[in-house]
Amino acid sequence: MLSHYSTNNQHIKVITSTNTPRVGEYMIFHIRSNYYIEKFSYLIISKGIVLLTGDQDMNDFVSTMAIVLSAEMAPVATIVVWHVGKHGDVEVDSLTFPVNGISRNKFKVFVNNKKARTGHKVEVAIYGEPGSYVGLSGIDRAFYTMQAGNELTYAKVMSKMSTFDEDTNGTHHLTWFSHEGNPDELVYFPSSTFGK
């Protein structure tokens, strides 16, 4: 446990064992304390809106709970857990985590560049869930490999979407940039908020 400050050396900590949180899937949270707690409270917020609240029983200083991630939690959400002691002291911890709200549906894309015998036309067929939104962007490969900055990639979309949330320390992330024309790769890591 990494503690920030407690007058009586009592701490509560929330962590996750979910590596890639996605909308529609469960996220597993583990709550630990170094003192006896009968139950604790929690809430999940995203974009400044409280989305979920509740109480959970604590068993042997550790409790595990699973929360279904909703589209409203994307791209970044924060869980806050707290316990109010019998003397009114409050122990709090929070965890900011990414939620992948992109590519919730599985698609199959078929490209047929032989439909027109001249080779000047290309047919693109996309198969997926009815009612899904699909966006296509086309650019000549020679221009795409230049990395001019106007390419639409998963990493750029997620980075821009993460700016929609309230100003917190957010999640840690790492971006790999390709100089060979491949899309950028982006990885997020859950993080505790500042102890202020």
C-alpha positions as CSV (number, residue, x, y, z in Angstrom):
1,M,0.0,0.0,0.0
2,L,1.3,3.5,-0.9
3,S,-0.1,5.9,1.6
4,H,-0.2,9.7,1.3
5,Y,-1.3,10.9,4.8
6,S,-3.3,9.6,7.7
7,T,-3.3,10.9,11.3
8,N,-4.0,7.4,12.7
9,N,-2.0,5.4,10.2
10,Q,-5.1,3.8,8.7
11,H,-5.3,3.5,5.0
12,I,-7.6,2.2,2.2
13,K,-6.4,1.4,-1.3
14,V,-8.1,0.6,-4.6
15,I,-6.3,-1.2,-7.4
16,T,-7.4,-3.1,-10.5
17,S,-6.3,-6.4,-12.1
18,T,-8.0,-5.6,-15.5
19,N,-5.4,-4.8,-18.1
20,T,-7.5,-3.6,-21.0
21,P,-10.9,-2.1,-19.8
22,R,-13.5,-2.0,-22.6
23,V,-17.1,-0.8,-22.7
24,G,-19.5,-3.7,-22.1
25,E,-16.9,-5.8,-20.1
26,Y,-16.3,-6.2,-16.4
27,M,-13.6,-4.3,-14.6
28,I,-12.3,-5.9,-11.5
29,F,-11.4,-3.7,-8.5
30,H,-9.5,-4.9,-5.4
31,I,-10.0,-2.7,-2.2
32,R,-7.5,-3.2,0.7
33,S,-7.3,-1.7,4.1
34,N,-4.8,-2.1,7.0
35,Y,-7.6,-1.9,9.6
36,Y,-11.0,-3.5,10.2
37,I,-13.7,-2.1,8.0
38,E,-17.2,-3.5,7.9
39,K,-18.1,-1.9,4.6
40,F,-16.9,0.9,2.4
41,S,-18.6,3.3,-0.1
42,Y,-17.6,4.0,-3.7
43,L,-18.5,6.1,-6.6
44,I,-17.4,6.2,-10.3
45,I,-17.2,9.5,-12.1
46,S,-16.3,10.5,-15.7
47,K,-16.4,13.8,-17.4
48,G,-17.4,15.4,-14.1
49,I,-20.6,13.3,-13.8
50,V,-21.3,10.7,-11.1
51,L,-22.2,7.5,-12.9
52,L,-22.4,4.9,-10.2
53,T,-22.4,4.8,-6.4
54,G,-22.7,2.0,-3.9
55,D,-21.6,0.3,-0.7
56,Q,-19.6,-3.0,-0.5
57,D,-18.9,-5.3,2.4
58,M,-15.3,-5.8,3.3
59,N,-13.9,-9.3,4.0
60,D,-10.6,-9.9,5.8
61,F,-9.1,-6.5,4.9
62,V,-9.6,-7.2,1.2
63,S,-12.7,-6.9,-1.0
64,T,-13.1,-7.6,-4.8
65,M,-15.9,-6.2,-6.9
66,A,-16.7,-6.3,-10.6
67,I,-18.2,-3.3,-12.4
68,V,-19.7,-3.3,-15.9
69,L,-18.1,-0.5,-17.9
70,S,-20.6,1.7,-19.7
71,A,-20.1,3.9,-22.8
72,E,-20.5,7.0,-20.5
73,M,-17.2,6.0,-18.7
74,A,-15.1,6.3,-21.8
75,P,-12.5,7.5,-22.4
76,V,-11.4,7.9,-18.8
77,A,-13.1,7.3,-15.5
78,T,-12.2,7.5,-11.8
79,I,-13.3,5.3,-8.9
80,V,-13.3,6.8,-5.4
81,V,-13.5,4.6,-2.4
82,W,-13.9,5.8,1.2
83,H,-14.6,4.7,4.7
84,V,-15.9,6.9,7.5
85,G,-14.7,5.7,10.9
86,K,-16.6,5.7,14.1
87,H,-14.9,9.0,15.2
88,G,-15.7,10.8,11.9
89,D,-12.3,10.3,10.3
90,V,-12.4,9.6,6.6
91,E,-10.0,7.4,4.7
92,V,-10.1,7.8,0.9
93,D,-8.4,6.5,-2.2
94,S,-9.1,6.8,-5.9
95,L,-8.0,5.2,-9.2
96,T,-8.2,6.8,-12.6
97,F,-8.4,4.3,-15.4
98,P,-8.9,4.3,-19.2
99,V,-12.0,2.8,-20.8
100,N,-11.8,1.9,-24.5
101,G,-15.1,3.1,-26.0
102,I,-13.8,2.7,-29.6
103,S,-14.3,-0.5,-31.6
104,R,-17.1,-1.9,-29.5
105,N,-18.3,-3.9,-32.4
106,K,-16.5,-6.4,-34.5
107,F,-16.3,-5.5,-38.2
108,K,-15.1,-7.3,-41.3
109,V,-13.8,-5.1,-44.1
110,F,-13.4,-6.4,-47.7
111,V,-11.6,-4.4,-50.3
112,N,-12.2,-5.3,-54.0
113,N,-9.9,-3.3,-56.3
114,K,-10.8,-5.5,-59.3
115,K,-14.5,-4.6,-59.5
116,A,-13.8,-2.0,-62.2
117,R,-11.5,-3.5,-64.8
118,T,-9.7,-0.2,-65.3
119,G,-8.4,-0.3,-61.7
120,H,-9.5,3.2,-61.1
121,K,-12.3,2.3,-58.7
122,V,-12.3,0.3,-55.5
123,E,-15.2,-1.3,-53.7
124,V,-15.1,-1.4,-49.9
125,A,-17.7,-3.6,-48.1
126,I,-18.1,-3.4,-44.3
127,Y,-20.0,-6.0,-42.4
128,G,-20.9,-5.5,-38.7
129,E,-23.7,-5.0,-36.1
130,P,-26.8,-3.2,-37.5
131,G,-27.0,0.4,-36.3
132,S,-23.2,0.7,-35.8
133,Y,-21.4,3.9,-36.8
134,V,-18.5,3.4,-39.2
135,G,-16.2,6.1,-40.4
136,L,-13.8,5.7,-43.3
137,S,-10.8,7.8,-44.1
138,G,-8.8,7.3,-47.3
139,I,-5.4,8.7,-48.1
140,D,-2.7,7.7,-50.6
141,R,-0.1,5.5,-49.0
142,A,2.7,7.7,-50.3
143,F,1.2,10.6,-48.3
144,Y,0.4,8.4,-45.3
145,T,4.0,7.3,-44.9
146,M,5.1,11.0,-44.7
147,Q,3.4,11.2,-41.3
148,A,2.2,14.8,-42.0
149,G,0.1,14.9,-38.8
150,N,-3.3,14.7,-40.4
151,E,-3.7,10.9,-40.2
152,L,-6.6,9.5,-38.2
153,T,-5.3,6.8,-35.9
154,Y,-6.5,5.1,-32.8
155,A,-3.8,6.8,-30.7
156,K,-4.8,10.3,-31.9
157,V,-8.5,9.7,-31.3
158,M,-7.9,8.3,-27.8
159,S,-5.5,11.1,-26.9
160,K,-8.0,13.7,-28.0
161,M,-10.9,12.0,-26.2
162,S,-9.0,11.9,-22.9
163,T,-8.9,15.7,-22.9
164,F,-12.7,15.8,-22.5
165,D,-12.4,14.8,-18.9
166,E,-12.0,17.0,-15.8
167,D,-8.4,18.2,-15.2
168,T,-6.9,15.5,-13.0
169,N,-3.5,13.8,-13.1
170,G,-5.2,11.2,-15.3
171,T,-3.8,7.9,-16.4
172,H,-0.2,7.3,-17.4
173,H,0.3,6.6,-21.0
174,L,3.0,5.8,-23.5
175,T,2.8,6.4,-27.2
176,W,5.1,4.6,-29.8
177,F,5.6,6.6,-33.0
178,S,6.4,4.8,-36.2
179,H,8.7,6.3,-38.8
180,E,7.8,3.5,-41.3
181,G,4.2,4.5,-41.9
182,N,2.6,2.3,-39.3
183,P,-0.1,3.7,-37.0
184,D,1.0,5.0,-33.7
185,E,0.5,2.7,-30.7
186,L,-0.9,3.9,-27.4
187,V,-0.9,2.2,-24.1
188,Y,-2.7,3.5,-20.9
189,F,-2.0,2.5,-17.3
190,P,-4.4,3.1,-14.4
191,S,-3.0,5.5,-11.7
192,S,-3.9,6.8,-8.3
193,T,-4.7,10.4,-8.1
194,F,-2.5,12.9,-6.3
195,G,-2.7,12.9,-2.6
196,K,-4.0,16.4,-2.1
